[in-house]
Amino acid sequence: MKAAVISILALALAACATTTRPEDAAASEYTAERLPDGSIRIIVTGTAAAPRRSKDARIEFGAMLKDAASKECPSGYDLSQDPVPVVREDAGKLIATLGAVARCK
């Protein structure tokens, strides 16, 4: 199950331009940590209903990272993200976390 969840999230991550219906989207949040080199480490966490046979799980990491980076770097940014999210399932919810480093312009 965990391998299937990770592969589904990897596909969703690669397809950041896809849309999510509002009822499918759940809470998302982020943290930002200033690094010594001036960049900002951003960690986004999103939740969605756990995948079922008839319905994939999707968390829009790309949009979440861009939104967080634009809040932290209003003048623009370059963003490099981690390749794989950390995923867990809890009480029928999929909870996934992905990090990135933003370099403000």
C-alpha positions in Angstrom: 0.0 0.0 0.0 2.8 2.4 0.9 4.6 1.9 -2.4 1.3 2.6 -4.3 0.7 5.7 -2.3 4.2 7.0 -2.9 3.9 6.3 -6.6 0.6 8.1 -6.8 2.1 11.1 -5.0 5.1 11.1 -7.3 2.8 11.2 -10.3 0.8 14.0 -8.7 4.0 15.8 -8.0 5.2 15.5 -11.5 1.8 16.7 -12.8 1.7 19.9 -10.7 -0.4 21.6 -13.3 -3.4 19.3 -12.8 -6.4 20.6 -11.0 -8.0 19.5 -7.8 -11.7 19.9 -7.0 -12.3 22.0 -3.9 -14.0 19.1 -2.1 -11.0 16.9 -2.7 -8.5 19.5 -1.4 -7.9 19.5 2.3 -5.8 21.6 4.6 -2.3 22.5 3.6 0.3 24.4 5.7 3.9 25.3 5.5 6.9 26.2 7.6 9.8 28.4 6.5 13.3 28.4 8.0 15.9 31.0 7.0 19.2 29.3 6.2 22.7 30.8 6.8 23.2 31.3 3.0 20.1 33.5 2.8 17.9 30.9 1.2 14.7 29.7 2.8 13.9 26.0 3.6 10.1 25.6 3.0 8.3 22.5 4.2 4.7 22.0 2.9 2.3 19.5 4.4 -1.0 18.6 2.7 -3.8 16.2 3.5 -6.2 14.4 1.2 -8.6 11.5 1.5 -6.7 8.3 1.3 -6.7 6.7 -2.1 -9.3 4.1 -2.9 -9.6 1.7 -5.7 -11.9 4.0 -7.6 -10.2 7.3 -6.7 -6.6 8.4 -6.6 -5.2 10.7 -3.9 -3.8 13.9 -5.1 -1.9 16.7 -3.2 -0.8 19.7 -5.3 2.7 20.1 -4.0 3.8 22.3 -6.9 1.1 24.9 -6.2 1.6 24.7 -2.4 5.4 25.3 -2.8 4.9 28.1 -5.2 2.3 29.8 -2.9 4.6 29.5 0.1 7.7 30.7 -1.8 5.7 33.7 -3.1 4.7 34.6 0.4 8.3 34.3 1.6 9.9 36.0 -1.4 7.4 38.6 -2.8 10.0 39.9 -5.3 10.4 36.5 -6.9 12.3 33.3 -6.2 14.1 30.3 -7.6 12.8 27.0 -6.1 14.5 23.6 -5.9 12.3 20.9 -4.4 13.0 17.5 -2.8 12.5 14.6 -5.2 10.2 12.5 -3.0 7.5 13.4 -0.4 7.3 11.8 3.0 3.9 10.0 3.2 1.8 8.5 5.9 -1.8 7.5 6.4 -3.8 8.3 9.5 -7.5 7.8 10.1 -8.4 7.5 6.4 -6.4 10.6 5.5 -3.2 10.8 3.5 -0.7 13.1 5.0 2.3 14.1 2.9 5.2 16.5 3.4 7.6 17.8 0.8 10.5 20.3 1.2 12.1 22.8 -1.1 14.7 25.6 -0.9 13.7 29.0 -2.1 16.3 31.6 -3.2 14.7 35.0 -3.1 15.5 37.5 -6.0 
